[in-house]
Amino acid sequence: MNKQDLINNIAGKSGLTKRDVEVVLNGLLSEITDALSGGDKVQLIGFGTFETRKRSGRTGRNPQTGGTIEIPEANVPAFKAGNKLKEAVK
């Protein structure tokens, strides 16, 4: 399912227009992105938690040359599924 499919499904179930659903969905994604950029967590009880995690630096290998490269540490986004989501997927 892509973003447009999600918008269509929500519009069909909620009775809202596709345009209104798109505005809300874009707002939700923007708020989650802003929170993660600021170092905050976003918890949606029953669904899951969006957070950032620190990935440590490591040595990697360049597949073209075979030489080694140093990959710096980085903050990466992560999602941990909540219990209701885990149960629904079973």
C-alpha positions as CSV (number, residue, x, y, z in Angstrom):
1,M,0.0,0.0,0.0
2,N,1.4,3.4,-0.9
3,K,0.4,6.9,0.5
4,Q,-2.3,7.4,-2.1
5,D,-3.9,4.1,-1.4
6,L,-3.9,4.9,2.3
7,I,-5.6,8.3,1.6
8,N,-8.2,6.6,-0.5
9,N,-8.9,4.0,2.1
10,I,-9.2,6.5,5.0
11,A,-11.4,8.8,2.9
12,G,-13.7,5.8,2.1
13,K,-14.0,4.7,5.7
14,S,-14.3,8.2,7.3
15,G,-16.5,10.1,4.9
16,L,-13.9,12.9,4.7
17,T,-12.7,14.1,1.3
18,K,-9.5,12.8,-0.1
19,R,-8.1,16.3,0.1
20,D,-8.9,16.6,3.8
21,V,-7.4,13.2,4.6
22,E,-4.2,14.2,2.7
23,V,-3.8,17.4,4.7
24,V,-4.2,15.5,8.0
25,L,-1.9,12.7,6.9
26,N,0.8,15.2,5.7
27,G,0.4,17.1,9.0
28,L,0.8,13.9,11.0
29,L,4.0,12.9,9.1
30,S,5.4,16.4,9.5
31,E,4.8,16.4,13.3
32,I,6.4,13.0,13.7
33,T,9.4,14.1,11.6
34,D,9.7,17.4,13.6
35,A,9.6,15.5,16.9
36,L,12.2,13.0,15.8
37,S,14.4,15.8,14.5
38,G,14.2,17.4,17.9
39,G,15.2,14.2,19.7
40,D,11.7,13.5,21.1
41,K,9.7,10.2,21.0
42,V,6.2,9.9,19.5
43,Q,4.1,7.2,21.3
44,L,0.8,6.1,19.8
45,I,-0.6,3.8,22.5
46,G,-1.5,0.4,21.0
47,F,0.2,1.2,17.6
48,G,3.8,1.8,18.4
49,T,6.6,4.2,19.2
50,F,8.7,6.3,16.8
51,E,12.1,7.3,18.2
52,T,15.7,7.9,17.2
53,R,18.6,5.6,18.0
54,K,22.3,6.2,17.9
55,R,24.1,3.8,15.5
56,S,27.8,3.6,16.4
57,G,30.6,4.1,13.9
58,R,32.1,1.1,12.2
59,T,34.4,0.0,9.5
60,G,32.8,-0.9,6.2
61,R,34.0,-2.1,2.8
62,N,33.7,-0.4,-0.5
63,P,32.3,-3.1,-2.9
64,Q,33.8,-1.4,-6.0
65,T,37.4,-1.1,-4.8
66,G,37.5,-3.6,-2.0
67,G,39.1,-1.0,0.3
68,T,37.9,-0.2,3.8
69,I,36.0,2.9,4.8
70,E,35.1,4.4,8.1
71,I,31.3,4.9,8.5
72,P,30.6,7.6,11.1
73,E,28.1,7.2,14.0
74,A,24.6,8.5,13.2
75,N,21.2,9.0,14.6
76,V,18.6,6.8,12.8
77,P,14.8,6.7,13.0
78,A,13.3,3.5,14.6
79,F,9.8,2.1,15.1
80,K,8.8,-0.3,17.8
81,A,5.4,-1.9,17.3
82,G,2.8,-1.8,20.1
83,N,1.0,-4.8,21.5
84,K,-2.3,-4.2,19.6
85,L,-0.4,-3.9,16.3
86,K,1.6,-7.1,17.1
87,E,-1.6,-9.0,17.9
88,A,-3.4,-7.8,14.7
89,V,-0.5,-8.9,12.5
90,K,-0.3,-12.4,14.1
